Every structure is written in C-alpha cells, then in structure tokens.
Amino acid sequence: MLKLAVVSGNSMEPTLREGQKILISKIGTPKKGDIVVLKHPYKNINIVKRVAAANESGYLVEGDNTGESTDSRHYGTIGKENLVGKVLFPYLSGRRR
C-alpha cells in the first residue's frame, strides 16, 4: 500500500524540504539509513526521520538537520508499532532553485 504525504518542517533538510511530497510504503522493514514516517511518541502527529539504529523493539531516529530536529535524542527509541511507513520516493513539485 502506498501513501502520499507532504513534509512539514525543516528537520530533514537538506534531504527533504518543507512542502516536498513523499511517497510512503508500508511494505518492508526499515534499516539503518532509511527515511521513515512514524507516529510521534507523545503527540498526535506524524514525523519524518532517518533511522539511526533499529532493533527488535524499535527505532532510534534522527533528523538530518540535527540543530532543528526533535528526535530520539529527546524522546528515546520509537516502537515499531509507531511505524507508518518507509519513504520510497521523495519528489519535487516544481523546479528547485
């Protein structure tokens, strides 16, 4: 199953920028280095982060823009049950300047 989402915020810059559309898949198990969408552990929002480490119980995730990212350094490991999907294909909705 594929889903389309839009990036909000700048925690994943320069890899992903605010307003950029991403294609998400629920198929497959994310591994270190993959970009994923997860349910935030304490807020009712989804977040986009890079997997820094994965084990049987969860994911340690970080934003690429570490100075602007709230991530596992702040809230710890995120359980696998919070996984929305793996980002398969980020694409631009216009020309990048």
CNS distance restraints for C-alpha pairs under 8 A (distance, minus, plus):
assign (resid   1 and name CA) (resid  25 and name CA) 5.92 0.50 0.50
assign (resid   1 and name CA) (resid  26 and name CA) 6.08 0.50 0.50
assign (resid   1 and name CA) (resid  27 and name CA) 7.19 0.50 0.50
assign (resid   2 and name CA) (resid  23 and name CA) 6.73 0.50 0.50
assign (resid   2 and name CA) (resid  24 and name CA) 5.55 0.50 0.50
assign (resid   2 and name CA) (resid  25 and name CA) 4.76 0.50 0.50
assign (resid   2 and name CA) (resid  26 and name CA) 6.97 0.50 0.50
assign (resid   3 and name CA) (resid  23 and name CA) 5.81 0.50 0.50
assign (resid   3 and name CA) (resid  24 and name CA) 5.07 0.50 0.50
assign (resid   3 and name CA) (resid  25 and name CA) 6.54 0.50 0.50
assign (resid   4 and name CA) (resid  21 and name CA) 6.91 0.50 0.50
assign (resid   4 and name CA) (resid  22 and name CA) 5.84 0.50 0.50
assign (resid   4 and name CA) (resid  23 and name CA) 4.80 0.50 0.50
assign (resid   4 and name CA) (resid  24 and name CA) 6.18 0.50 0.50
assign (resid   5 and name CA) (resid  21 and name CA) 5.67 0.50 0.50
assign (resid   5 and name CA) (resid  22 and name CA) 5.37 0.50 0.50
assign (resid   5 and name CA) (resid  23 and name CA) 6.54 0.50 0.50
assign (resid   5 and name CA) (resid  24 and name CA) 7.40 0.50 0.50
assign (resid   6 and name CA) (resid  18 and name CA) 7.68 0.50 0.50
assign (resid   6 and name CA) (resid  19 and name CA) 5.63 0.50 0.50
assign (resid   6 and name CA) (resid  20 and name CA) 5.59 0.50 0.50
assign (resid   6 and name CA) (resid  21 and name CA) 4.43 0.50 0.50
assign (resid   6 and name CA) (resid  22 and name CA) 6.09 0.50 0.50
assign (resid   7 and name CA) (resid  16 and name CA) 7.29 0.50 0.50
assign (resid   7 and name CA) (resid  17 and name CA) 6.66 0.50 0.50
assign (resid   7 and name CA) (resid  18 and name CA) 5.07 0.50 0.50
assign (resid   7 and name CA) (resid  19 and name CA) 5.19 0.50 0.50
assign (resid   7 and name CA) (resid  20 and name CA) 5.39 0.50 0.50
assign (resid   7 and name CA) (resid  21 and name CA) 6.30 0.50 0.50
assign (resid   7 and name CA) (resid  22 and name CA) 7.26 0.50 0.50
assign (resid   7 and name CA) (resid  48 and name CA) 7.44 0.50 0.50
assign (resid   8 and name CA) (resid  17 and name CA) 7.84 0.50 0.50
assign (resid   8 and name CA) (resid  18 and name CA) 4.93 0.50 0.50
assign (resid   8 and name CA) (resid  19 and name CA) 6.15 0.50 0.50
assign (resid   9 and name CA) (resid  17 and name CA) 7.36 0.50 0.50
assign (resid   9 and name CA) (resid  18 and name CA) 5.19 0.50 0.50
assign (resid  10 and name CA) (resid  16 and name CA) 7.71 0.50 0.50
assign (resid  10 and name CA) (resid  17 and name CA) 5.96 0.50 0.50
assign (resid  10 and name CA) (resid  18 and name CA) 5.84 0.50 0.50
assign (resid  10 and name CA) (resid  65 and name CA) 7.19 0.50 0.50
assign (resid  10 and name CA) (resid  68 and name CA) 6.84 0.50 0.50
assign (resid  10 and name CA) (resid  69 and name CA) 7.75 0.50 0.50
assign (resid  11 and name CA) (resid  49 and name CA) 7.92 0.50 0.50
assign (resid  11 and name CA) (resid  63 and name CA) 5.15 0.50 0.50
assign (resid  11 and name CA) (resid  64 and name CA) 6.31 0.50 0.50
assign (resid  11 and name CA) (resid  65 and name CA) 4.94 0.50 0.50
assign (resid  11 and name CA) (resid  66 and name CA) 6.87 0.50 0.50
assign (resid  11 and name CA) (resid  67 and name CA) 7.95 0.50 0.50
assign (resid  11 and name CA) (resid  68 and name CA) 5.25 0.50 0.50
assign (resid  11 and name CA) (resid  69 and name CA) 4.56 0.50 0.50
assign (resid  11 and name CA) (resid  70 and name CA) 7.66 0.50 0.50
assign (resid  12 and name CA) (resid  16 and name CA) 5.26 0.50 0.50
assign (resid  12 and name CA) (resid  17 and name CA) 6.70 0.50 0.50
assign (resid  12 and name CA) (resid  48 and name CA) 7.37 0.50 0.50
assign (resid  12 and name CA) (resid  49 and name CA) 6.77 0.50 0.50
assign (resid  12 and name CA) (resid  63 and name CA) 5.04 0.50 0.50
assign (resid  12 and name CA) (resid  64 and name CA) 4.62 0.50 0.50
assign (resid  12 and name CA) (resid  65 and name CA) 5.34 0.50 0.50
assign (resid  12 and name CA) (resid  69 and name CA) 7.64 0.50 0.50
assign (resid  13 and name CA) (resid  17 and name CA) 5.41 0.50 0.50
assign (resid  13 and name CA) (resid  64 and name CA) 6.09 0.50 0.50
assign (resid  13 and name CA) (resid  65 and name CA) 5.43 0.50 0.50
assign (resid  14 and name CA) (resid  64 and name CA) 7.29 0.50 0.50
assign (resid  14 and name CA) (resid  65 and name CA) 7.23 0.50 0.50
assign (resid  15 and name CA) (resid  64 and name CA) 7.17 0.50 0.50
assign (resid  16 and name CA) (resid  20 and name CA) 6.63 0.50 0.50
assign (resid  16 and name CA) (resid  90 and name CA) 7.44 0.50 0.50
assign (resid  20 and name CA) (resid  90 and name CA) 7.33 0.50 0.50
assign (resid  20 and name CA) (resid  91 and name CA) 6.82 0.50 0.50
assign (resid  20 and name CA) (resid  92 and name CA) 6.01 0.50 0.50
assign (resid  20 and name CA) (resid  93 and name CA) 6.70 0.50 0.50
assign (resid  21 and name CA) (resid  90 and name CA) 6.16 0.50 0.50
assign (resid  21 and name CA) (resid  91 and name CA) 5.91 0.50 0.50
assign (resid  21 and name CA) (resid  92 and name CA) 6.68 0.50 0.50
assign (resid  21 and name CA) (resid  93 and name CA) 6.97 0.50 0.50
assign (resid  22 and name CA) (resid  87 and name CA) 6.54 0.50 0.50
assign (resid  22 and name CA) (resid  88 and name CA) 7.52 0.50 0.50
assign (resid  22 and name CA) (resid  89 and name CA) 5.83 0.50 0.50
assign (resid  22 and name CA) (resid  90 and name CA) 4.31 0.50 0.50
assign (resid  22 and name CA) (resid  91 and name CA) 6.17 0.50 0.50
assign (resid  23 and name CA) (resid  87 and name CA) 5.78 0.50 0.50
assign (resid  23 and name CA) (resid  88 and name CA) 5.62 0.50 0.50
assign (resid  23 and name CA) (resid  89 and name CA) 5.13 0.50 0.50
assign (resid  23 and name CA) (resid  90 and name CA) 6.20 0.50 0.50
assign (resid  24 and name CA) (resid  37 and name CA) 7.68 0.50 0.50
assign (resid  24 and name CA) (resid  85 and name CA) 5.58 0.50 0.50
assign (resid  24 and name CA) (resid  86 and name CA) 5.37 0.50 0.50
assign (resid  24 and name CA) (resid  87 and name CA) 4.48 0.50 0.50
assign (resid  24 and name CA) (resid  88 and name CA) 5.62 0.50 0.50
assign (resid  24 and name CA) (resid  89 and name CA) 7.33 0.50 0.50
assign (resid  25 and name CA) (resid  85 and name CA) 5.11 0.50 0.50
assign (resid  25 and name CA) (resid  86 and name CA) 5.31 0.50 0.50
assign (resid  25 and name CA) (resid  87 and name CA) 6.49 0.50 0.50
assign (resid  25 and name CA) (resid  88 and name CA) 6.51 0.50 0.50
assign (resid  26 and name CA) (resid  84 and name CA) 6.68 0.50 0.50
assign (resid  26 and name CA) (resid  85 and name CA) 4.45 0.50 0.50
assign (resid  26 and name CA) (resid  86 and name CA) 6.38 0.50 0.50
assign (resid  27 and name CA) (resid  85 and name CA) 7.41 0.50 0.50
assign (resid  27 and name CA) (resid  86 and name CA) 7.73 0.50 0.50
assign (resid  28 and name CA) (resid  86 and name CA) 7.79 0.50 0.50
assign (resid  29 and name CA) (resid  86 and name CA) 7.96 0.50 0.50
assign (resid  30 and name CA) (resid  34 and name CA) 5.98 0.50 0.50
assign (resid  30 and name CA) (resid  35 and name CA) 7.94 0.50 0.50
assign (resid  30 and name CA) (resid  36 and name CA) 7.33 0.50 0.50
assign (resid  30 and name CA) (resid  51 and name CA) 7.54 0.50 0.50
assign (resid  30 and name CA) (resid  54 and name CA) 7.94 0.50 0.50
assign (resid  30 and name CA) (resid  86 and name CA) 6.37 0.50 0.50
assign (resid  31 and name CA) (resid  51 and name CA) 6.61 0.50 0.50
assign (resid  31 and name CA) (resid  53 and name CA) 7.32 0.50 0.50
assign (resid  31 and name CA) (resid  54 and name CA) 6.34 0.50 0.50
assign (resid  32 and name CA) (resid  50 and name CA) 7.74 0.50 0.50
assign (resid  32 and name CA) (resid  51 and name CA) 4.96 0.50 0.50
assign (resid  32 and name CA) (resid  52 and name CA) 5.34 0.50 0.50
assign (resid  32 and name CA) (resid  53 and name CA) 5.24 0.50 0.50
assign (resid  32 and name CA) (resid  54 and name CA) 6.44 0.50 0.50
assign (resid  33 and name CA) (resid  50 and name CA) 5.96 0.50 0.50
assign (resid  33 and name CA) (resid  51 and name CA) 5.28 0.50 0.50
assign (resid  33 and name CA) (resid  52 and name CA) 6.22 0.50 0.50
assign (resid  34 and name CA) (resid  50 and name CA) 5.62 0.50 0.50
assign (resid  34 and name CA) (resid  51 and name CA) 5.53 0.50 0.50
assign (resid  34 and name CA) (resid  86 and name CA) 7.19 0.50 0.50
assign (resid  34 and name CA) (resid  87 and name CA) 7.58 0.50 0.50
assign (resid  35 and name CA) (resid  48 and name CA) 6.95 0.50 0.50
assign (resid  35 and name CA) (resid  49 and name CA) 5.61 0.50 0.50
assign (resid  35 and name CA) (resid  50 and name CA) 4.28 0.50 0.50
assign (resid  35 and name CA) (resid  51 and name CA) 6.22 0.50 0.50
assign (resid  35 and name CA) (resid  86 and name CA) 6.13 0.50 0.50
assign (resid  35 and name CA) (resid  87 and name CA) 5.49 0.50 0.50
assign (resid  36 and name CA) (resid  48 and name CA) 5.67 0.50 0.50
assign (resid  36 and name CA) (resid  49 and name CA) 5.62 0.50 0.50
assign (resid  36 and name CA) (resid  50 and name CA) 6.13 0.50 0.50
assign (resid  36 and name CA) (resid  51 and name CA) 7.04 0.50 0.50
assign (resid  36 and name CA) (resid  83 and name CA) 7.56 0.50 0.50
assign (resid  36 and name CA) (resid  84 and name CA) 7.58 0.50 0.50
assign (resid  36 and name CA) (resid  85 and name CA) 5.83 0.50 0.50
assign (resid  36 and name CA) (resid  86 and name CA) 4.35 0.50 0.50
assign (resid  36 and name CA) (resid  87 and name CA) 5.35 0.50 0.50
assign (resid  37 and name CA) (resid  46 and name CA) 6.43 0.50 0.50
assign (resid  37 and name CA) (resid  47 and name CA) 5.47 0.50 0.50
assign (resid  37 and name CA) (resid  48 and name CA) 4.53 0.50 0.50
assign (resid  37 and name CA) (resid  49 and name CA) 6.58 0.50 0.50
assign (resid  37 and name CA) (resid  83 and name CA) 6.46 0.50 0.50
assign (resid  37 and name CA) (resid  84 and name CA) 5.35 0.50 0.50
assign (resid  37 and name CA) (resid  85 and name CA) 5.42 0.50 0.50
assign (resid  37 and name CA) (resid  86 and name CA) 6.22 0.50 0.50
assign (resid  37 and name CA) (resid  87 and name CA) 6.95 0.50 0.50
assign (resid  38 and name CA) (resid  46 and name CA) 5.43 0.50 0.50
assign (resid  38 and name CA) (resid  47 and name CA) 5.30 0.50 0.50
assign (resid  38 and name CA) (resid  48 and name CA) 6.50 0.50 0.50
assign (resid  38 and name CA) (resid  49 and name CA) 7.82 0.50 0.50
assign (resid  38 and name CA) (resid  82 and name CA) 5.44 0.50 0.50
assign (resid  38 and name CA) (resid  83 and name CA) 4.61 0.50 0.50
assign (resid  38 and name CA) (resid  84 and name CA) 5.06 0.50 0.50
assign (resid  38 and name CA) (resid  85 and name CA) 7.06 0.50 0.50
assign (resid  39 and name CA) (resid  43 and name CA) 7.95 0.50 0.50
assign (resid  39 and name CA) (resid  44 and name CA) 7.21 0.50 0.50
assign (resid  39 and name CA) (resid  45 and name CA) 5.99 0.50 0.50
assign (resid  39 and name CA) (resid  46 and name CA) 4.45 0.50 0.50
assign (resid  39 and name CA) (resid  47 and name CA) 6.23 0.50 0.50
assign (resid  39 and name CA) (resid  82 and name CA) 4.97 0.50 0.50
assign (resid  39 and name CA) (resid  83 and name CA) 6.48 0.50 0.50
assign (resid  39 and name CA) (resid  84 and name CA) 6.67 0.50 0.50
assign (resid  40 and name CA) (resid  44 and name CA) 6.54 0.50 0.50
assign (resid  40 and name CA) (resid  45 and name CA) 5.68 0.50 0.50
assign (resid  40 and name CA) (resid  46 and name CA) 5.61 0.50 0.50
assign (resid  40 and name CA) (resid  47 and name CA) 6.09 0.50 0.50
assign (resid  40 and name CA) (resid  78 and name CA) 7.94 0.50 0.50
assign (resid  40 and name CA) (resid  82 and name CA) 7.45 0.50 0.50
assign (resid  41 and name CA) (resid  75 and name CA) 7.62 0.50 0.50
assign (resid  41 and name CA) (resid  78 and name CA) 6.53 0.50 0.50
assign (resid  41 and name CA) (resid  82 and name CA) 7.55 0.50 0.50
assign (resid  48 and name CA) (resid  63 and name CA) 7.67 0.50 0.50
assign (resid  49 and name CA) (resid  61 and name CA) 5.79 0.50 0.50
assign (resid  49 and name CA) (resid  62 and name CA) 5.49 0.50 0.50
assign (resid  49 and name CA) (resid  63 and name CA) 5.01 0.50 0.50
assign (resid  49 and name CA) (resid  64 and name CA) 7.53 0.50 0.50
assign (resid  49 and name CA) (resid  71 and name CA) 7.70 0.50 0.50
assign (resid  50 and name CA) (resid  61 and name CA) 5.42 0.50 0.50
assign (resid  50 and name CA) (resid  62 and name CA) 5.37 0.50 0.50
assign (resid  50 and name CA) (resid  63 and name CA) 5.98 0.50 0.50
assign (resid  50 and name CA) (resid  64 and name CA) 7.06 0.50 0.50
assign (resid  51 and name CA) (resid  59 and name CA) 6.43 0.50 0.50
assign (resid  51 and name CA) (resid  60 and name CA) 6.01 0.50 0.50
assign (resid  51 and name CA) (resid  61 and name CA) 4.56 0.50 0.50
assign (resid  51 and name CA) (resid  62 and name CA) 6.59 0.50 0.50
assign (resid  52 and name CA) (resid  59 and name CA) 7.50 0.50 0.50
assign (resid  52 and name CA) (resid  60 and name CA) 5.42 0.50 0.50
assign (resid  52 and name CA) (resid  61 and name CA) 5.16 0.50 0.50
assign (resid  52 and name CA) (resid  62 and name CA) 6.35 0.50 0.50
assign (resid  53 and name CA) (resid  59 and name CA) 5.93 0.50 0.50
assign (resid  53 and name CA) (resid  60 and name CA) 5.05 0.50 0.50
assign (resid  53 and name CA) (resid  61 and name CA) 7.04 0.50 0.50
assign (resid  54 and name CA) (resid  58 and name CA) 5.93 0.50 0.50
assign (resid  54 and name CA) (resid  59 and name CA) 4.59 0.50 0.50
assign (resid  54 and name CA) (resid  60 and name CA) 6.24 0.50 0.50
assign (resid  55 and name CA) (resid  59 and name CA) 6.62 0.50 0.50
assign (resid  57 and name CA) (resid  79 and name CA) 5.96 0.50 0.50
assign (resid  57 and name CA) (resid  80 and name CA) 6.27 0.50 0.50
assign (resid  58 and name CA) (resid  77 and name CA) 5.95 0.50 0.50
assign (resid  58 and name CA) (resid  78 and name CA) 5.33 0.50 0.50
assign (resid  58 and name CA) (resid  79 and name CA) 4.17 0.50 0.50
assign (resid  58 and name CA) (resid  80 and name CA) 4.75 0.50 0.50
assign (resid  59 and name CA) (resid  77 and name CA) 5.34 0.50 0.50
assign (resid  59 and name CA) (resid  78 and name CA) 5.16 0.50 0.50
assign (resid  59 and name CA) (resid  79 and name CA) 6.36 0.50 0.50
assign (resid  59 and name CA) (resid  80 and name CA) 6.75 0.50 0.50
assign (resid  60 and name CA) (resid  72 and name CA) 5.65 0.50 0.50
assign (resid  60 and name CA) (resid  76 and name CA) 6.85 0.50 0.50
assign (resid  60 and name CA) (resid  77 and name CA) 4.77 0.50 0.50
assign (resid  60 and name CA) (resid  78 and name CA) 6.47 0.50 0.50
assign (resid  61 and name CA) (resid  71 and name CA) 6.08 0.50 0.50
assign (resid  61 and name CA) (resid  72 and name CA) 5.34 0.50 0.50
assign (resid  61 and name CA) (resid  77 and name CA) 7.30 0.50 0.50
assign (resid  61 and name CA) (resid  78 and name CA) 7.70 0.50 0.50
assign (resid  62 and name CA) (resid  66 and name CA) 7.14 0.50 0.50
assign (resid  62 and name CA) (resid  69 and name CA) 7.21 0.50 0.50
assign (resid  62 and name CA) (resid  70 and name CA) 7.74 0.50 0.50
assign (resid  62 and name CA) (resid  71 and name CA) 5.16 0.50 0.50
assign (resid  62 and name CA) (resid  72 and name CA) 6.16 0.50 0.50
assign (resid  62 and name CA) (resid  73 and name CA) 7.51 0.50 0.50
assign (resid  63 and name CA) (resid  68 and name CA) 7.89 0.50 0.50
assign (resid  63 and name CA) (resid  69 and name CA) 5.26 0.50 0.50
assign (resid  63 and name CA) (resid  70 and name CA) 7.40 0.50 0.50
assign (resid  63 and name CA) (resid  71 and name CA) 6.59 0.50 0.50
assign (resid  64 and name CA) (resid  69 and name CA) 7.70 0.50 0.50
assign (resid  65 and name CA) (resid  69 and name CA) 6.08 0.50 0.50
assign (resid  66 and name CA) (resid  70 and name CA) 7.94 0.50 0.50
assign (resid  70 and name CA) (resid  74 and name CA) 6.23 0.50 0.50
assign (resid  71 and name CA) (resid  75 and name CA) 6.37 0.50 0.50
assign (resid  71 and name CA) (resid  76 and name CA) 7.58 0.50 0.50
assign (resid  72 and name CA) (resid  76 and name CA) 4.24 0.50 0.50
assign (resid  72 and name CA) (resid  77 and name CA) 5.72 0.50 0.50
assign (resid  72 and name CA) (resid  78 and name CA) 7.45 0.50 0.50
assign (resid  78 and name CA) (resid  82 and name CA) 6.76 0.50 0.50
assign (resid  79 and name CA) (resid  83 and name CA) 7.52 0.50 0.50
assign (resid  92 and name CA) (resid  96 and name CA) 7.45 0.50 0.50
